[in-house]
Amino acid sequence: MKSFNEISEIITSEIEKLDWTMQPSGLYEPIAYTLSMGGKRIRPALTLMACNLYTDEIQQAIAPALGIEVFHNFTLLHDDIMDRADIRRGRPTVHKRWDDNTAILSGDVMQIAAYQLIAQTPVDCLKPVLDLFSATAREICEGQQYDVDFEAIDNVSADDYLEMIRLKTAVLLACALKAGALIGGANTADANELYNFGINLGLAFQLKDDLLDVYGDEATFGKKIGGDILCNKKTYLLIHALKLAKGADFEELSNCLKKSYEQPDMKIAQVTKMYNKLKVKKICEDKMMFYFDMAVANLEKLQLDTTKKHELKKLAEKLLSRND
């Protein structure tokens, strides 16, 4: 079994081999720029790690793993336009460095390239992997639409939010794992259990992201702290704060969300202060750990020797203790 670090080195090397030196350069340079930013590259790593649970021949899973990573980065280009985000991984977003039209079109090409890479899946499991990937791509769009819809809805429930992040974030991690398992030769039960592991890990991962957006260190987080607060994003923290706030607290929080601030940091500070008062950080942390425990339970059900599952469990622990 290869370690996560060994897998990451393979992924980095293979991403660097992808050739984006094509014309017109205005279309392809933003793609090369995006993929040069690095990032955690968790999704392709999960594909290779899941494959490696069942075979040492992980080379066959590299192209689809890269396809999943290219697709993930495509979604970020479009998300950053929709969120008007200026920074991604500590560098200007594509729509800021170039413009919206460039980010849209380069993203479109990345989606096409992702399918071309997925199509290099071994023929004996190409159809199930391609069907899984296509279903996942559709679900991610559904999740993004829910995220947009929530901006105009006052009474978003915690369950609504969890379903949105399941679609927007968790399903791609689950797809990465199940695709790798199928390529590696896993039985149906194990492939499905790894999918469920990915769903629960993804939910915990996004809740951690919600926490980091408020309580993280901007130097290590890679984007501006408080971005969710500034755009009144319906996160797990805000949903619970609105539910728990009563009387003067509710009025103050509501005013913070409606008020226009000359200094954005003031809004971030006031909303964060209210989060602290209402103790929503612990509520979010508890839910995050609930999904982490569910993910560990999924791993335990795999019909494999315990030692083989160690790297995936260690990675899950690392993702939940991260500061970026």
C-alpha positions in Angstrom: 0.0 0.0 0.0 1.3 3.4 -0.9 1.1 6.3 1.5 -0.9 9.4 0.9 2.4 11.3 0.4 3.6 8.8 -2.2 0.3 9.0 -4.0 0.4 12.8 -3.9 3.8 12.8 -5.6 2.5 10.7 -8.4 -0.5 13.0 -8.8 1.7 16.1 -8.9 4.0 14.6 -11.4 1.2 13.5 -13.7 -0.6 16.9 -13.5 2.7 18.5 -14.6 2.8 16.3 -17.6 -0.6 17.6 -18.9 0.1 19.9 -21.8 -1.9 23.1 -22.0 0.5 24.9 -24.5 -2.1 25.1 -27.2 -3.7 27.9 -29.2 -5.4 30.2 -28.6 -3.2 30.9 -25.6 -5.9 33.1 -24.0 -8.0 29.9 -23.6 -5.3 27.6 -22.3 -3.1 29.7 -20.2 -5.7 30.2 -17.5 -6.1 26.4 -17.3 -2.3 25.9 -16.8 -2.4 28.8 -14.2 -5.3 27.1 -12.3 -3.6 23.7 -12.1 -0.3 25.2 -11.2 -1.8 26.6 -8.0 -1.5 23.2 -6.4 -4.1 22.7 -3.7 -4.7 19.6 -1.7 -5.5 17.4 -4.7 -7.5 15.1 -2.3 -9.9 13.8 -5.0 -7.3 12.3 -7.4 -5.4 10.9 -4.4 -8.6 9.3 -3.1 -9.1 7.6 -6.5 -5.6 6.1 -6.5 -5.8 5.2 -2.8 -9.1 3.4 -3.3 -7.7 1.6 -6.4 -4.6 0.6 -4.4 -6.7 -1.1 -1.8 -7.4 -3.8 -4.3 -4.4 -3.8 -6.7 -0.9 -2.6 -7.0 -1.6 -1.7 -10.6 -2.7 1.9 -9.9 -1.4 3.2 -13.2 -4.7 2.3 -14.8 -6.5 4.8 -12.5 -4.2 7.8 -13.1 -6.1 9.2 -16.1 -9.5 9.1 -14.5 -8.0 10.5 -11.3 -6.6 13.4 -13.2 -10.0 13.8 -14.9 -11.7 14.2 -11.5 -9.1 16.8 -10.5 -9.5 18.8 -13.7 -13.3 18.7 -13.3 -13.0 19.9 -9.7 -10.9 22.8 -10.8 -13.3 23.7 -13.6 -16.1 24.0 -11.0 -13.9 26.4 -9.0 -13.4 28.7 -11.9 -17.2 29.0 -12.3 -17.8 29.1 -8.5 -15.4 32.0 -8.1 -17.3 34.0 -10.7 -20.6 33.4 -9.0 -19.2 34.2 -5.6 -17.2 37.2 -6.9 -14.2 35.7 -5.1 -10.9 37.5 -5.6 -8.5 35.0 -4.1 -8.1 31.2 -4.5 -5.2 29.3 -2.9 -3.5 32.6 -2.1 -3.5 33.8 -5.7 -5.9 35.9 -7.8 -8.8 34.0 -9.2 -9.0 33.5 -13.0 -11.8 36.0 -13.5 -9.8 38.6 -11.5 -6.5 38.0 -13.3 -8.2 37.8 -16.7 -12.0 38.4 -16.9 -15.3 36.6 -16.5 -15.6 35.5 -20.1 -12.2 33.9 -20.0 -13.0 32.0 -16.7 -16.2 30.7 -18.2 -14.7 29.5 -21.5 -11.5 28.1 -19.9 -13.7 26.3 -17.4 -15.8 24.8 -20.2 -12.7 23.4 -21.9 -11.6 21.9 -18.5 -14.9 20.1 -18.3 -14.4 18.7 -21.8 -10.8 17.7 -20.9 -12.0 16.0 -17.7 -14.3 13.7 -19.8 -11.5 13.0 -22.2 -9.4 11.8 -19.2 -12.2 9.8 -17.7 -12.7 8.1 -21.1 -9.2 6.5 -20.6 -10.6 4.3 -17.8 -10.0 0.6 -18.6 -12.7 -0.6 -21.0 -14.0 -3.3 -18.6 -15.2 -0.7 -16.1 -15.5 2.3 -18.4 -19.3 2.4 -18.5 -19.9 2.3 -14.7 -17.2 4.8 -14.0 -18.4 7.1 -16.8 -22.1 6.8 -15.6 -21.0 7.5 -12.0 -19.0 10.6 -13.1 -21.8 12.0 -15.3 -24.3 11.5 -12.4 -21.9 13.2 -10.1 -21.3 16.2 -12.4 -25.1 16.7 -12.6 -25.4 16.5 -8.8 -22.7 19.1 -8.4 -24.6 21.5 -10.6 -27.8 20.8 -8.5 -25.8 21.6 -5.4 -24.5 24.9 -6.8 -28.0 25.9 -7.8 -29.3 25.2 -4.2 -26.4 27.3 -2.9 -27.5 30.2 -5.2 -31.2 29.7 -4.3 -30.3 29.9 -0.6 -29.1 33.4 -1.0 -32.6 34.6 -1.5 -34.3 32.4 1.1 -34.4 33.5 4.8 -35.5 30.2 6.4 -32.9 27.7 5.1 -32.9 24.7 7.5 -29.8 22.8 8.6 -31.0 19.7 6.7 -31.4 21.8 3.6 -27.9 23.0 4.0 -26.4 19.6 4.6 -28.2 18.3 1.4 -26.7 21.2 -0.5 -23.1 20.5 0.6 -23.6 16.8 0.0 -24.3 17.6 -3.6 -21.9 20.4 -4.1 -18.9 18.9 -2.3 -19.3 15.4 -0.9 -20.4 13.6 -4.1 -17.2 14.3 -5.9 -15.1 12.8 -3.1 -17.5 9.8 -3.1 -17.2 9.5 -6.9 -13.4 9.6 -6.7 -13.3 6.8 -4.2 -15.9 4.6 -5.9 -14.3 5.1 -9.3 -10.9 4.0 -8.0 -12.4 1.0 -6.2 -14.1 -0.1 -9.4 -11.0 0.2 -11.5 -9.1 -1.7 -8.8 -11.5 -4.6 -8.9 -13.5 -4.1 -5.7 -16.7 -5.9 -5.2 -20.0 -4.0 -5.3 -20.4 -3.9 -1.5 -17.0 -2.4 -0.9 -17.3 0.1 -3.8 -20.6 1.3 -2.3 -19.1 1.5 1.2 -16.2 3.6 -0.1 -18.8 5.9 -1.8 -20.5 6.3 1.6 -17.2 6.9 3.2 -16.6 9.7 0.7 -20.1 11.3 1.4 -19.5 11.4 5.1 -15.9 12.6 4.7 -17.1 15.3 2.3 -19.8 16.5 4.7 -17.2 16.7 7.5 -14.7 18.4 5.2 -17.2 21.1 4.2 -18.2 21.8 7.8 -14.5 22.2 8.6 -14.4 24.7 5.7 -17.2 26.6 7.2 -15.3 26.8 10.5 -12.1 27.8 8.8 -13.8 30.6 6.9 -14.6 32.2 10.3 -12.0 30.9 12.6 -9.1 30.1 10.3 -5.8 31.9 9.8 -5.8 33.8 6.5 -2.1 33.2 6.1 -2.6 29.4 5.9 -6.3 29.3 4.7 -5.4 30.6 1.2 -8.3 33.0 0.9 -9.8 35.8 2.8 -11.3 35.0 6.2 -14.9 36.0 6.7 -15.8 35.7 3.0 -19.0 33.7 3.8 -20.0 36.4 6.4 -19.5 39.3 4.0 -21.8 37.7 1.4 -24.4 36.4 4.0 -23.8 32.9 2.9 -26.1 30.4 4.6 -23.5 28.3 6.3 -24.1 25.8 9.1 -22.9 28.4 11.5 -25.2 31.2 10.3 -28.3 28.9 10.0 -27.9 27.9 13.7 -27.1 31.4 14.8 -30.3 32.7 13.2 -32.2 29.8 14.8 -30.8 30.3 18.3 -30.7 34.1 18.5 -33.6 35.6 20.4 -34.8 39.1 21.1 -32.0 41.7 20.9 -29.5 39.1 19.7 -31.7 38.2 16.7 -32.2 41.9 15.9 -28.5 42.6 16.1 -27.6 39.6 13.9 -30.3 40.5 11.4 -29.1 44.1 11.2 -25.5 42.9 10.6 -26.7 40.9 7.7 -28.7 43.8 6.2 -26.4 46.7 6.9 -23.9 48.0 4.4 -20.4 48.4 6.0 -17.7 50.8 4.8 -15.2 48.6 6.6 -15.9 44.9 5.8 -13.8 43.7 8.8 -16.3 45.4 11.1 -19.1 43.1 9.8 -16.9 40.0 10.2 -16.0 41.0 13.7 -19.6 41.6 14.8 -21.0 38.4 13.3 -18.2 36.4 14.7 -18.8 37.9 18.1 -22.5 36.8 17.8 -21.4 33.3 16.7 -19.2 33.1 19.9 -22.1 34.2 22.1 -24.5 31.7 20.6 -21.8 28.9 20.7 -22.5 27.8 17.2 -18.9 26.9 16.6 -19.3 23.9 18.9 -22.5 22.9 17.2 -20.7 22.9 13.9 -17.7 21.0 15.3 -20.0 18.3 16.9 -21.7 17.8 13.5 -18.4 17.6 11.8 -17.3 14.8 14.2 -20.6 13.0 13.7 -19.9 12.7 10.0 -16.2 11.8 10.7 -17.3 8.9 12.9 -19.8 7.8 10.2 -16.9 7.8 7.7 -14.7 5.7 10.0 -17.6 3.2 10.4 -17.8 2.9 6.6 -14.1 2.1 6.5 -14.6 -0.6 9.1 -17.2 -2.4 7.0 -14.7 -2.9 4.1 -13.9 -6.5 3.4 -10.2 -5.9 3.8 -7.4 -6.3 6.2 -7.4 -3.4 8.8 -3.9 -2.4 7.9 -5.0 -1.6 4.3 -7.5 0.9 5.6 -5.0 2.8 7.7 -3.9 5.4 5.1 -7.5 6.4 4.3 -8.3 6.8 8.0 -5.1 8.8 8.6 -6.0 11.1 5.7 -9.6 11.6 7.1 -8.0 12.6 10.4 -5.6 15.0 8.7 -8.4 16.7 6.7 -10.3 17.4 9.9 -7.4 18.8 11.8 -6.2 21.0 8.9 -5.8 24.8 9.1 -6.1 25.4 5.3 
